[in-house]
């Protein structure tokens, strides 16, 4: 599997996860004003060519709390909700839901193992820590 990161990075290196609804704004988000139809189409295409998501604890918790209630005519929400998710966390204690499983053992080794599986993309939504593990 190939790992692809869906990240928004400013010219000065500020990084933020996808947030078209502007929910991250209260925590210093900056990307919502730049959301447009072209970016929405690119994100849709990226999700639909991916076999699974790789998420950190914070992103998983945030997404799992909101995505299951989303619907849309284009099928993005249905795909987001049905695709398998792999969660990298040492502190997550509650049982995982939302078609997710927690990576076992050392995260770097678990991600390496996922990369060796056949298939299309393993898509990362989240922050720098997930990218650091993926690059190992």
DOVOPA-115800 format. One line per field, with one value per atom (N, C-alpha, C, O): atom name; residue number from 1; residue in one letter; x, y, z. Coordinates in nm, 4 decimals. Each point is the difference from the previous one (the first is absolute). Example, Ala and Ser with C-alpha at 12.3 -4.5 7.8 and 13.67 -1.06 7.14 Angstrom:
2
keza = c(N, CA, C, O, N, CA, C, O)
volo = c(1, 1, 1, 1, 2, 2, 2, 2)
palo = c(a, a, a, a, s, s, s, s)
u = c(1.3190, -0.0890, 0.0900, 0.1036, -0.1386, 0.0820, -0.0770, 0.0509)
v = c(-0.5690, 0.1190, 0.1200, -0.0019, 0.1069, 0.1190, 0.1090, 0.1108)
w = c(0.7800, 0.0000, 0.0000, 0.0665, -0.1385, 0.0060, 0.0730, 0.0169)
//
This chain:
136
keza = c(N, CA, C, O, N, CA, C, O, N, CA, C, O, N, CA, C, O, N, CA, C, O, N, CA, C, O, N, CA, C, O, N, CA, C, O, N, CA, C, O, N, CA, C, O, N, CA, C, O, N, CA, C, O, N, CA, C, O, N, CA, C, O, N, CA, C, O, N, CA, C, O, N, CA, C, O, N, CA, C, O, N, CA, C, O, N, CA, C, O, N, CA, C, O, N, CA, C, O, N, CA, C, O, N, CA, C, O, N, CA, C, O, N, CA, C, O, N, CA, C, O, N, CA, C, O, N, CA, C, O, N, CA, C, O, N, CA, C, O, N, CA, C, O, N, CA, C, O, N, CA, C, O, N, CA, C, O, N, CA, C, O, N, CA, C, O, N, CA, C, O, N, CA, C, O, N, CA, C, O, N, CA, C, O, N, CA, C, O, N, CA, C, O, N, CA, C, O, N, CA, C, O, N, CA, C, O, N, CA, C, O, N, CA, C, O, N, CA, C, O, N, CA, C, O, N, CA, C, O, N, CA, C, O, N, CA, C, O, N, CA, C, O, N, CA, C, O, N, CA, C, O, N, CA, C, O, N, CA, C, O, N, CA, C, O, N, CA, C, O, N, CA, C, O, N, CA, C, O, N, CA, C, O, N, CA, C, O, N, CA, C, O, N, CA, C, O, N, CA, C, O, N, CA, C, O, N, CA, C, O, N, CA, C, O, N, CA, C, O, N, CA, C, O, N, CA, C, O, N, CA, C, O, N, CA, C, O, N, CA, C, O, N, CA, C, O, N, CA, C, O, N, CA, C, O, N, CA, C, O, N, CA, C, O, N, CA, C, O, N, CA, C, O, N, CA, C, O, N, CA, C, O, N, CA, C, O, N, CA, C, O, N, CA, C, O, N, CA, C, O, N, CA, C, O, N, CA, C, O, N, CA, C, O, N, CA, C, O, N, CA, C, O, N, CA, C, O, N, CA, C, O, N, CA, C, O, N, CA, C, O, N, CA, C, O, N, CA, C, O, N, CA, C, O, N, CA, C, O, N, CA, C, O, N, CA, C, O, N, CA, C, O, N, CA, C, O, N, CA, C, O, N, CA, C, O, N, CA, C, O, N, CA, C, O, N, CA, C, O, N, CA, C, O, N, CA, C, O, N, CA, C, O, N, CA, C, O, N, CA, C, O, N, CA, C, O, N, CA, C, O, N, CA, C, O, N, CA, C, O, N, CA, C, O, N, CA, C, O, N, CA, C, O, N, CA, C, O, N, CA, C, O, N, CA, C, O, N, CA, C, O, N, CA, C, O, N, CA, C, O, N, CA, C, O, N, CA, C, O, N, CA, C, O, N, CA, C, O, N, CA, C, O, N, CA, C, O, N, CA, C, O)
volo = c(1, 1, 1, 1, 2, 2, 2, 2, 3, 3, 3, 3, 4, 4, 4, 4, 5, 5, 5, 5, 6, 6, 6, 6, 7, 7, 7, 7, 8, 8, 8, 8, 9, 9, 9, 9, 10, 10, 10, 10, 11, 11, 11, 11, 12, 12, 12, 12, 13, 13, 13, 13, 14, 14, 14, 14, 15, 15, 15, 15, 16, 16, 16, 16, 17, 17, 17, 17, 18, 18, 18, 18, 19, 19, 19, 19, 20, 20, 20, 20, 21, 21, 21, 21, 22, 22, 22, 22, 23, 23, 23, 23, 24, 24, 24, 24, 25, 25, 25, 25, 26, 26, 26, 26, 27, 27, 27, 27, 28, 28, 28, 28, 29, 29, 29, 29, 30, 30, 30, 30, 31, 31, 31, 31, 32, 32, 32, 32, 33, 33, 33, 33, 34, 34, 34, 34, 35, 35, 35, 35, 36, 36, 36, 36, 37, 37, 37, 37, 38, 38, 38, 38, 39, 39, 39, 39, 40, 40, 40, 40, 41, 41, 41, 41, 42, 42, 42, 42, 43, 43, 43, 43, 44, 44, 44, 44, 45, 45, 45, 45, 46, 46, 46, 46, 47, 47, 47, 47, 48, 48, 48, 48, 49, 49, 49, 49, 50, 50, 50, 50, 51, 51, 51, 51, 52, 52, 52, 52, 53, 53, 53, 53, 54, 54, 54, 54, 55, 55, 55, 55, 56, 56, 56, 56, 57, 57, 57, 57, 58, 58, 58, 58, 59, 59, 59, 59, 60, 60, 60, 60, 61, 61, 61, 61, 62, 62, 62, 62, 63, 63, 63, 63, 64, 64, 64, 64, 65, 65, 65, 65, 66, 66, 66, 66, 67, 67, 67, 67, 68, 68, 68, 68, 69, 69, 69, 69, 70, 70, 70, 70, 71, 71, 71, 71, 72, 72, 72, 72, 73, 73, 73, 73, 74, 74, 74, 74, 75, 75, 75, 75, 76, 76, 76, 76, 77, 77, 77, 77, 78, 78, 78, 78, 79, 79, 79, 79, 80, 80, 80, 80, 81, 81, 81, 81, 82, 82, 82, 82, 83, 83, 83, 83, 84, 84, 84, 84, 85, 85, 85, 85, 86, 86, 86, 86, 87, 87, 87, 87, 88, 88, 88, 88, 89, 89, 89, 89, 90, 90, 90, 90, 91, 91, 91, 91, 92, 92, 92, 92, 93, 93, 93, 93, 94, 94, 94, 94, 95, 95, 95, 95, 96, 96, 96, 96, 97, 97, 97, 97, 98, 98, 98, 98, 99, 99, 99, 99, 100, 100, 100, 100, 101, 101, 101, 101, 102, 102, 102, 102, 103, 103, 103, 103, 104, 104, 104, 104, 105, 105, 105, 105, 106, 106, 106, 106, 107, 107, 107, 107, 108, 108, 108, 108, 109, 109, 109, 109, 110, 110, 110, 110, 111, 111, 111, 111, 112, 112, 112, 112, 113, 113, 113, 113, 114, 114, 114, 114, 115, 115, 115, 115, 116, 116, 116, 116, 117, 117, 117, 117, 118, 118, 118, 118, 119, 119, 119, 119, 120, 120, 120, 120, 121, 121, 121, 121, 122, 122, 122, 122, 123, 123, 123, 123, 124, 124, 124, 124, 125, 125, 125, 125, 126, 126, 126, 126, 127, 127, 127, 127, 128, 128, 128, 128, 129, 129, 129, 129, 130, 130, 130, 130, 131, 131, 131, 131, 132, 132, 132, 132, 133, 133, 133, 133, 134, 134, 134, 134, 135, 135, 135, 135, 136, 136, 136, 136)
palo = c(x, x, x, x, x, x, x, x, x, x, x, x, x, x, x, x, x, x, x, x, x, x, x, x, x, x, x, x, x, x, x, x, x, x, x, x, x, x, x, x, x, x, x, x, x, x, x, x, x, x, x, x, x, x, x, x, x, x, x, x, x, x, x, x, x, x, x, x, x, x, x, x, x, x, x, x, x, x, x, x, x, x, x, x, x, x, x, x, x, x, x, x, x, x, x, x, x, x, x, x, x, x, x, x, x, x, x, x, x, x, x, x, x, x, x, x, x, x, x, x, x, x, x, x, x, x, x, x, x, x, x, x, x, x, x, x, x, x, x, x, x, x, x, x, x, x, x, x, x, x, x, x, x, x, x, x, x, x, x, x, x, x, x, x, x, x, x, x, x, x, x, x, x, x, x, x, x, x, x, x, x, x, x, x, x, x, x, x, x, x, x, x, x, x, x, x, x, x, x, x, x, x, x, x, x, x, x, x, x, x, x, x, x, x, x, x, x, x, x, x, x, x, x, x, x, x, x, x, x, x, x, x, x, x, x, x, x, x, x, x, x, x, x, x, x, x, x, x, x, x, x, x, x, x, x, x, x, x, x, x, x, x, x, x, x, x, x, x, x, x, x, x, x, x, x, x, x, x, x, x, x, x, x, x, x, x, x, x, x, x, x, x, x, x, x, x, x, x, x, x, x, x, x, x, x, x, x, x, x, x, x, x, x, x, x, x, x, x, x, x, x, x, x, x, x, x, x, x, x, x, x, x, x, x, x, x, x, x, x, x, x, x, x, x, x, x, x, x, x, x, x, x, x, x, x, x, x, x, x, x, x, x, x, x, x, x, x, x, x, x, x, x, x, x, x, x, x, x, x, x, x, x, x, x, x, x, x, x, x, x, x, x, x, x, x, x, x, x, x, x, x, x, x, x, x, x, x, x, x, x, x, x, x, x, x, x, x, x, x, x, x, x, x, x, x, x, x, x, x, x, x, x, x, x, x, x, x, x, x, x, x, x, x, x, x, x, x, x, x, x, x, x, x, x, x, x, x, x, x, x, x, x, x, x, x, x, x, x, x, x, x, x, x, x, x, x, x, x, x, x, x, x, x, x, x, x, x, x, x, x, x, x, x, x, x, x, x, x, x, x, x, x, x, x, x, x, x, x, x, x, x, x, x, x, x, x, x, x, x, x, x, x, x, x, x, x, x, x, x, x, x, x, x, x, x, x, x, x, x, x, x, x, x, x)
u = c(0.0838, -0.0838, 0.0877, 0.1073, -0.1537, 0.0682, -0.0650, -0.1223, 0.2031, -0.0550, -0.0091, 0.0960, -0.2144, -0.0264, -0.0503, -0.0881, 0.1432, -0.0432, -0.0827, 0.0426, -0.1614, -0.0863, 0.0174, -0.0651, 0.1509, 0.0341, -0.0100, 0.0174, -0.0450, 0.0014, 0.1174, 0.0086, 0.0827, 0.1228, 0.0109, -0.0126, 0.0363, 0.0180, 0.1422, 0.0859, -0.0618, 0.1336, 0.1052, 0.1177, -0.1581, 0.0965, 0.0054, 0.0603, -0.1238, 0.0122, -0.1059, 0.0105, -0.1112, -0.1080, -0.0865, -0.0394, 0.0104, -0.0684, -0.1333, -0.0117, -0.0887, -0.1310, -0.0704, 0.0149, -0.0933, -0.0772, -0.1139, -0.0346, -0.0223, -0.1137, -0.1120, -0.0315, -0.0276, -0.1036, -0.0898, -0.0034, -0.0693, -0.0815, -0.1120, -0.0461, 0.0005, -0.1055, 0.0546, -0.0787, 0.2105, 0.0581, -0.0042, 0.0109, -0.0266, -0.0102, 0.1296, -0.0023, 0.1144, 0.1298, 0.0314, 0.0994, -0.1810, 0.0282, 0.0240, 0.0901, -0.1700, 0.0164, 0.1322, 0.0445, 0.0202, 0.1293, 0.1125, 0.1071, -0.1312, 0.1048, -0.0043, 0.0989, -0.2106, -0.0116, 0.0057, -0.0312, 0.0710, 0.0141, -0.0483, -0.0025, -0.0357, -0.0242, -0.1423, -0.0193, -0.0784, -0.1398, -0.0259, -0.0746, 0.1317, -0.0278, 0.0501, -0.0417, 0.1296, 0.0573, -0.0683, 0.0387, -0.1398, -0.0724, -0.0786, -0.0659, 0.0724, -0.0739, -0.0378, 0.0366, -0.1096, -0.0466, 0.1150, -0.0082, 0.1143, 0.1156, 0.0660, 0.0341, -0.0162, 0.0587, -0.0935, 0.0462, -0.1750, -0.0971, 0.0088, -0.0033, 0.0143, 0.0112, 0.1303, 0.0007, 0.1077, 0.1292, -0.0063, 0.0509, -0.1123, -0.0137, -0.0889, 0.0283, -0.1336, -0.0888, 0.0759, -0.0063, 0.0782, 0.0771, 0.1025, 0.0171, 0.0495, 0.1019, -0.0612, 0.0577, -0.1728, -0.0653, -0.0455, 0.0146, -0.0689, -0.0553, 0.1058, -0.0330, 0.1583, 0.1069, 0.0779, 0.1002, -0.1448, 0.0669, -0.0723, -0.1223, 0.2005, -0.0574, -0.0260, -0.0814, 0.1498, -0.0141, 0.0532, 0.0707, -0.1060, 0.0519, 0.0970, -0.0176, 0.1192, 0.0922, -0.0169, 0.0250, -0.0677, -0.0329, 0.0710, 0.0251, 0.0071, 0.0459, -0.1205, -0.1136, 0.1383, -0.1071, -0.0875, -0.1226, 0.1837, -0.0766, -0.0888, -0.1178, 0.1728, -0.0784, -0.1101, -0.1145, 0.1495, -0.1018, -0.1150, -0.1164, 0.1468, -0.1032, -0.0896, -0.1221, 0.1832, -0.0757, -0.0881, -0.1185, 0.1768, -0.0745, -0.1112, -0.1123, 0.1421, -0.0988, -0.1182, -0.1098, 0.1314, -0.1081, -0.0925, -0.1142, 0.1617, -0.0821, -0.0368, -0.1140, 0.2066, -0.0260, -0.1177, -0.0725, 0.0485, -0.1130, -0.1355, -0.0928, 0.0805, -0.1285, -0.0069, -0.1053, 0.2140, 0.0007, -0.0583, 0.0162, -0.0832, -0.0460, 0.0235, 0.0101, -0.0015, 0.0128, -0.0414, 0.0013, -0.0377, -0.0477, 0.1115, -0.0266, 0.1500, 0.1114, 0.0584, 0.0820, -0.1220, 0.0499, 0.1284, 0.0538, -0.0027, 0.1238, -0.0163, 0.0844, -0.1928, -0.0221, -0.0148, 0.0530, -0.1245, -0.0165, 0.1354, 0.0283, 0.0549, 0.1338, 0.0849, 0.0681, -0.0726, 0.0775, -0.0419, 0.0849, -0.2124, -0.0494, 0.0256, 0.0132, -0.0058, 0.0132, 0.1441, 0.0276, 0.0629, 0.1386, 0.0660, -0.0270, 0.1114, 0.0701, 0.0917, 0.0574, -0.0452, 0.0872, 0.0979, -0.0384, 0.1656, 0.1023, 0.0403, 0.0355, -0.0409, 0.0248, 0.1309, 0.0194, 0.0695, 0.1275, -0.0145, -0.0133, 0.0160, -0.0132, 0.0507, -0.0204, 0.0867, 0.0395, -0.0907, 0.0078, -0.0934, -0.0803, -0.1502, -0.0768, 0.0346, -0.1423, -0.0492, 0.0533, -0.1548, -0.0467, -0.1372, -0.0269, -0.0600, -0.1340, 0.0051, 0.0897, -0.1847, -0.0036, -0.0217, -0.0747, 0.1399, -0.0131, -0.1294, -0.0447, -0.0128, -0.1196, 0.0301, 0.1153, -0.2170, 0.0130, 0.0945, 0.0796, -0.0903, 0.0791, 0.1505, 0.0763, -0.0352, 0.1397, 0.0627, -0.0679, 0.1992, 0.0768, 0.1286, 0.0560, -0.0115, 0.1200, 0.1227, 0.0025, 0.0995, 0.1256, 0.0610, 0.0001, 0.0513, 0.0576, 0.1522, 0.0588, 0.0047, 0.1455, 0.0561, -0.0673, 0.1909, 0.0644, -0.0647, -0.0180, -0.0163, -0.0726, 0.0807, -0.0552, 0.1838, 0.0819, -0.0044, -0.0165, 0.0310, -0.0043, -0.1387, -0.0125, -0.0909, -0.1370, -0.0276, -0.0633, 0.1102, -0.0197, 0.0825, -0.0479, 0.1700, 0.0813, -0.0736, -0.0004, -0.0607, -0.0741, -0.1184, -0.0252, -0.0468, -0.1113, 0.0491, -0.0656, 0.1802, 0.0543, 0.0333, -0.0011, 0.0302, 0.0358, -0.1207, 0.0143, -0.1339, -0.1210, -0.0304, 0.0322, -0.0945, -0.0389, -0.1232, -0.0766, 0.0594, -0.1153, 0.0387, 0.1107, -0.2050, 0.0212, 0.0564, 0.0869, -0.1344, 0.0577, -0.0485, -0.1135, 0.2017, -0.0304, 0.0054, 0.1079, -0.2226, -0.0139, 0.0108, -0.0698, 0.1580, 0.0169, -0.0766, 0.0222, -0.1119, -0.0589, 0.0529, -0.0125, 0.0704, 0.0496, 0.1204, 0.0215, 0.0556, 0.1092, 0.1362, 0.0113, 0.0908, 0.1386, 0.0414, 0.0769, -0.1258, 0.0421, -0.0319, 0.0810, -0.1990, -0.0369, 0.0940, 0.0380, -0.0007, 0.0941, 0.1366, 0.0640, -0.0178, 0.1295, 0.0013, 0.0983, -0.2055, -0.0080, -0.0052, 0.0595, -0.1289, -0.0154, 0.1314, 0.0243, 0.0602, 0.1252, 0.1070, 0.1041, -0.1275, 0.1000, 0.0104, 0.0792)
v = c(-0.1181, 0.1181, 0.1237, 0.0027, 0.0958, 0.1285, 0.0896, 0.0004, 0.0750, 0.0914, 0.1398, 0.0519, 0.0081, 0.1345, 0.0824, -0.0442, 0.1633, 0.0892, 0.1141, 0.0685, -0.0485, 0.1116, 0.1086, -0.0022, 0.0945, 0.1049, 0.1366, 0.0142, 0.0841, 0.1379, 0.0678, 0.0048, 0.0481, 0.0608, 0.1406, 0.0206, 0.0769, 0.1373, 0.0181, -0.0856, 0.1957, 0.0274, 0.0086, -0.0252, 0.0604, 0.0086, -0.1284, -0.0017, -0.1069, -0.1300, -0.0345, -0.1037, 0.1858, -0.0316, -0.1103, 0.0071, -0.1082, -0.1178, -0.0178, 0.0264, -0.0716, -0.0221, -0.1115, -0.0146, -0.0655, -0.1054, 0.0607, 0.1170, -0.1986, 0.0414, 0.0498, -0.0621, 0.1736, 0.0583, 0.0926, 0.1200, -0.1720, 0.0877, 0.0705, 0.1046, -0.1579, 0.0667, 0.1084, 0.0714, -0.0571, 0.1026, -0.0312, 0.0910, -0.2174, -0.0376, 0.0214, 0.0153, -0.0140, 0.0191, 0.1481, 0.0321, 0.0565, 0.1434, 0.0455, 0.0800, -0.1302, 0.0416, -0.0457, 0.0537, -0.1539, -0.0474, 0.0489, -0.0605, 0.1674, 0.0587, -0.0403, 0.0175, -0.0708, -0.0428, 0.1170, 0.1134, -0.1413, 0.1062, -0.0402, 0.0846, -0.2096, -0.0461, 0.0213, 0.0043, 0.0087, 0.0069, 0.1054, -0.0294, 0.1494, 0.0985, -0.0412, 0.0583, -0.1569, -0.0416, -0.1219, -0.0453, -0.0084, -0.1172, 0.0396, 0.1039, -0.1867, 0.0302, -0.1310, -0.1081, 0.1182, -0.1190, -0.0845, -0.1228, 0.1867, -0.0737, -0.0833, -0.1162, 0.1747, -0.0728, -0.1111, -0.1089, 0.1346, -0.1028, -0.1195, -0.1146, 0.1397, -0.1078, -0.0779, -0.1228, 0.1930, -0.0663, -0.0887, -0.1120, 0.1602, -0.0795, -0.1224, -0.1086, 0.1264, -0.1119, -0.1069, -0.1181, 0.1593, -0.0949, -0.0737, -0.1213, 0.1943, -0.0597, -0.1054, -0.1074, 0.1366, -0.0962, -0.1238, -0.1121, 0.1312, -0.1119, -0.0914, -0.1113, 0.1545, -0.0891, -0.0605, -0.0681, 0.0919, -0.0533, -0.1236, -0.0107, -0.0825, -0.1219, 0.0118, -0.0744, 0.1673, 0.0135, 0.1358, 0.0679, -0.0296, 0.1224, -0.0363, -0.1011, 0.1829, -0.0106, 0.1270, 0.1101, -0.1261, 0.1148, -0.0098, -0.1095, 0.2238, 0.0061, 0.0067, 0.0122, -0.0201, -0.0011, 0.1250, -0.0104, 0.1269, 0.1246, 0.0103, 0.0340, -0.0629, 0.0070, -0.1051, 0.0290, -0.1521, -0.1053, 0.0416, -0.0102, 0.0559, 0.0375, 0.1108, -0.0049, 0.1037, 0.1107, -0.0469, 0.0326, -0.1092, -0.0473, -0.0962, 0.0116, -0.1061, -0.1011, 0.0636, -0.0558, 0.1706, 0.0695, 0.0736, 0.0296, 0.0005, 0.0799, -0.0691, 0.0122, -0.0838, -0.0550, -0.0957, 0.0051, -0.0916, -0.0928, 0.0678, -0.0627, 0.1872, 0.0693, 0.0793, 0.0554, -0.0484, 0.0758, -0.0812, -0.1218, 0.1912, -0.0576, 0.1038, 0.1196, -0.1669, 0.0910, -0.0748, -0.1230, 0.1961, -0.0602, -0.0633, -0.0895, 0.1330, -0.0492, -0.1311, -0.0611, 0.0160, -0.1254, 0.0108, -0.1020, 0.2238, 0.0169, -0.0511, -0.0743, 0.1142, -0.0407, -0.1514, -0.0611, 0.0011, -0.1453, -0.0700, -0.0964, 0.1458, -0.0580, 0.0211, -0.0917, 0.2122, 0.0319, -0.0914, -0.0469, 0.0219, -0.0820, -0.1492, -0.0738, 0.0281, -0.1438, -0.0476, -0.1179, 0.2041, -0.0393, -0.0444, 0.0600, -0.1616, -0.0401, 0.1118, 0.0752, -0.0665, 0.0989, -0.0711, -0.0899, 0.1309, -0.0495, 0.1164, 0.1070, -0.1281, 0.1079, -0.0264, -0.1059, 0.2042, -0.0074, 0.0740, 0.1224, -0.1964, 0.0621, -0.0948, -0.1212, 0.1788, -0.0770, 0.0321, -0.0653, 0.1657, 0.0459, -0.0195, 0.0242, -0.0665, -0.0196, -0.1170, -0.1105, 0.1338, -0.1038, -0.0551, -0.1177, 0.1998, -0.0481, -0.0909, 0.0133, -0.1051, -0.0878, 0.0828, 0.0978, -0.1374, 0.0734, -0.0372, -0.1147, 0.2141, -0.0168, 0.0603, 0.0310, -0.0143, 0.0711, -0.0740, 0.0616, -0.1948, -0.0838, 0.0214, 0.0061, 0.0052, 0.0295, -0.1095, -0.0698, 0.0563, -0.0899, 0.0711, 0.0796, -0.1099, 0.0634, -0.0791, -0.1229, 0.1957, -0.0651, -0.0613, 0.0613, -0.1816, -0.0719, 0.0072, 0.0062, -0.0071, 0.0017, 0.1372, 0.1017, -0.1005, 0.1266, 0.0569, -0.0705, 0.1972, 0.0639, -0.0058, -0.0292, 0.0566, 0.0012, -0.1361, -0.0079, -0.0980, -0.1346, -0.0333, -0.0616, 0.1018, -0.0258, 0.0713, -0.0570, 0.1807, 0.0751, -0.0627, -0.0109, -0.0301, -0.0696, -0.1241, -0.0280, -0.0447, -0.1197, 0.0354, -0.0688, 0.1749, 0.0442, 0.0386, -0.0300, 0.0961, 0.0432, -0.1192, 0.0129, -0.1272, -0.1185, -0.0716, -0.0826, 0.1135, -0.0654, 0.0493, 0.1130, -0.2001, 0.0415, 0.0887, -0.0085, 0.0911, 0.0887, 0.1374, 0.0235, 0.0656, 0.1369, 0.0827, -0.0472, 0.1677, 0.0929, -0.0236, -0.0417, 0.0694, 0.0104, 0.1495, 0.0594, 0.0015, 0.1453, 0.0492, -0.0484, 0.1452, 0.0601, 0.1316, 0.0899, -0.0810, 0.1279, 0.0247, -0.0866, 0.2011, 0.0259, 0.0903, 0.0780, -0.0896, 0.0931, -0.0624, -0.1120, 0.1846, -0.0371, -0.1344, -0.0721, 0.0362, -0.1255, -0.1199, -0.0916, 0.0935, -0.1093, -0.0030, -0.1073, 0.2246, 0.0058, -0.0533, -0.0685, 0.0989, -0.0489, -0.1527, -0.0608, -0.0020, -0.1459, -0.0571, -0.1043, 0.1707, -0.0503, 0.0044, -0.0846, 0.1819, 0.0157, -0.0955, -0.0147, -0.0497, -0.0911, -0.1273, -0.0881)
w = c(0.0000, 0.0000, 0.0000, 0.0603, -0.1268, -0.0028, 0.1057, 0.0141, 0.0598, 0.1009, -0.0590, -0.0570, 0.0720, -0.0492, 0.1172, 0.0738, -0.0561, 0.1080, -0.0567, -0.0930, 0.1495, -0.0383, 0.1046, 0.1044, -0.1323, 0.0962, -0.0648, -0.1210, 0.2008, -0.0442, 0.0673, 0.1227, -0.2051, 0.0508, -0.0569, -0.1207, 0.2101, -0.0448, -0.0526, 0.0212, -0.0889, -0.0546, 0.1098, -0.0257, 0.1479, 0.1096, 0.0833, 0.1073, -0.1567, 0.0644, 0.1019, 0.0654, -0.0493, 0.0931, -0.0601, -0.1164, 0.1964, -0.0505, 0.0718, 0.1197, -0.1950, 0.0596, -0.0739, -0.1213, 0.1963, -0.0655, -0.0797, 0.0162, -0.1018, -0.0814, 0.0904, 0.1015, -0.1389, 0.0844, -0.0801, 0.0273, -0.1253, -0.0835, 0.0744, -0.0456, 0.1587, 0.0752, 0.0934, 0.0621, -0.0506, 0.0842, 0.1478, 0.0821, -0.0457, 0.1409, 0.0765, 0.1221, -0.1915, 0.0642, 0.0234, 0.0651, -0.1160, 0.0091, 0.1428, 0.0252, 0.0689, 0.1392, 0.0587, 0.1014, -0.1651, 0.0456, -0.0915, -0.0049, -0.0657, -0.0825, -0.1462, -0.0712, 0.0250, -0.1389, -0.0959, 0.0365, -0.1584, -0.0988, -0.1385, -0.0894, 0.0676, -0.1359, -0.0527, -0.1215, 0.2072, -0.0441, -0.1089, -0.0934, 0.1003, -0.1055, -0.1384, -0.1000, 0.0928, -0.1272, -0.0606, -0.1077, 0.1756, -0.0508, -0.1234, -0.0012, -0.1033, -0.1222, -0.0699, 0.0461, -0.1569, -0.0713, -0.0531, 0.0003, -0.0454, -0.0522, 0.1095, -0.0222, 0.1390, 0.1120, 0.0469, 0.0340, -0.0318, 0.0386, -0.0953, 0.0448, -0.1745, -0.0979, 0.0192, -0.0081, 0.0333, 0.0221, 0.1237, -0.0019, 0.1086, 0.1221, -0.0239, 0.0505, -0.1260, -0.0322, -0.0772, 0.0342, -0.1383, -0.0798, 0.0861, -0.0127, 0.0988, 0.0866, 0.0921, 0.0176, 0.0406, 0.0884, -0.0776, 0.0487, -0.1674, -0.0746, -0.0620, -0.0408, 0.0325, -0.0474, 0.1154, -0.0218, 0.1433, 0.1185, 0.0521, -0.0087, 0.0630, 0.0571, 0.1489, 0.0547, 0.0119, 0.1453, 0.0440, -0.0745, 0.1972, 0.0610, 0.1109, 0.0679, -0.0497, 0.1122, 0.0811, -0.0490, 0.1740, 0.0847, 0.1334, 0.0503, 0.0063, 0.1376, 0.0928, -0.0457, 0.1744, 0.0994, -0.0071, 0.0000, -0.0058, 0.0021, -0.1239, 0.0109, -0.1275, -0.1224, 0.0010, -0.0346, 0.0747, 0.0069, 0.0919, -0.0388, 0.1577, 0.0972, -0.0550, 0.0144, -0.0768, -0.0581, -0.1152, -0.0055, -0.0862, -0.1162, 0.0407, -0.0490, 0.1378, 0.0412, 0.0726, 0.0009, 0.0592, 0.0699, -0.0968, 0.0350, -0.1563, -0.0899, -0.1312, -0.0448, -0.0176, -0.1327, -0.0083, -0.0994, 0.1964, -0.0150, -0.0211, -0.0511, 0.0889, -0.0173, -0.1307, -0.0316, -0.0449, -0.1251, -0.1151, -0.0069, -0.0819, -0.1262, -0.1094, 0.0273, -0.1503, -0.1137, -0.1253, -0.0028, -0.0996, -0.1240, -0.0817, -0.0803, 0.0983, -0.0797, 0.0516, -0.0686, 0.1880, 0.0543, 0.0796, 0.0430, -0.0217, 0.0756, 0.1428, 0.0500, 0.0149, 0.1399, 0.0112, 0.0928, -0.1865, 0.0029, -0.0137, 0.0712, -0.1633, -0.0175, 0.1249, 0.0458, 0.0086, 0.1206, 0.1153, 0.0759, -0.0628, 0.1104, -0.0209, 0.0977, -0.2218, -0.0247, -0.0154, 0.0222, -0.0587, -0.0237, 0.1317, 0.1041, -0.1057, 0.1233, 0.0496, -0.0787, 0.2102, 0.0620, 0.0926, 0.0747, -0.0799, 0.0911, 0.0883, -0.0493, 0.1805, 0.0957, 0.0738, 0.0598, -0.0654, 0.0708, 0.1321, 0.0019, 0.1086, 0.1318, 0.1071, -0.0068, 0.1057, 0.1178, 0.1187, 0.1040, -0.1198, 0.1136, -0.0182, 0.0931, -0.2091, -0.0239, 0.0827, -0.0106, 0.0931, 0.0907, -0.0364, 0.0241, -0.0812, -0.0314, -0.1220, -0.0832, 0.0716, -0.1180, -0.1261, 0.0010, -0.1085, -0.1246, -0.0712, 0.0027, -0.0656, -0.0807, -0.1360, -0.0301, -0.0516, -0.1272, -0.0958, -0.0709, 0.0705, -0.0904, 0.0207, -0.0964, 0.2213, 0.0323, 0.0840, 0.0753, -0.0896, 0.0857, 0.0412, -0.0754, 0.1946, 0.0533, -0.0440, 0.0074, -0.0536, -0.0366, 0.1246, 0.1067, -0.1204, 0.1133, -0.0053, -0.1079, 0.2254, 0.0077, -0.0308, 0.0169, -0.0621, -0.0360, -0.1254, -0.0992, 0.1046, -0.1101, -0.1294, -0.1061, 0.1140, -0.1212, -0.0682, -0.1217, 0.1983, -0.0579, -0.0537, -0.1058, 0.1777, -0.0456, -0.1324, -0.0888, 0.0750, -0.1243, -0.1125, -0.1129, 0.1423, -0.1015, -0.0513, -0.1198, 0.2109, -0.0378, -0.0904, -0.0990, 0.1322, -0.0845, -0.1395, -0.0998, 0.0933, -0.1282, -0.0896, -0.1224, 0.1810, -0.0775, -0.0579, -0.0901, 0.1410, -0.0506, -0.1405, -0.0366, -0.0407, -0.1341, 0.0103, 0.0960, -0.1932, -0.0017, -0.0483, -0.0485, 0.0634, -0.0463, 0.1149, 0.0732, -0.0570, 0.0963, 0.1426, 0.0233, 0.0700, 0.1415, 0.0279, -0.0007, 0.0250, 0.0065, 0.1432, 0.0890, -0.0678, 0.1320, 0.0046, -0.0811, 0.1771, 0.0384, 0.1398, 0.0866, -0.0630, 0.1339, -0.0004, -0.0928, 0.1962, 0.0224, -0.0216, -0.0497, 0.0869, -0.0263, 0.0574, -0.0634, 0.1817, 0.0607, -0.0892, -0.0138, -0.0460, -0.0909, -0.1199, -0.0469, -0.0026, -0.1130, 0.0384, -0.0797, 0.2016, 0.0442, 0.0016, -0.0421, 0.0898, 0.0032, -0.1418, -0.0272, -0.0608, -0.1359, -0.0765, -0.0860, 0.1162, -0.0719, 0.0497, -0.0641, 0.1758, 0.0570, -0.0810, 0.0334)
//
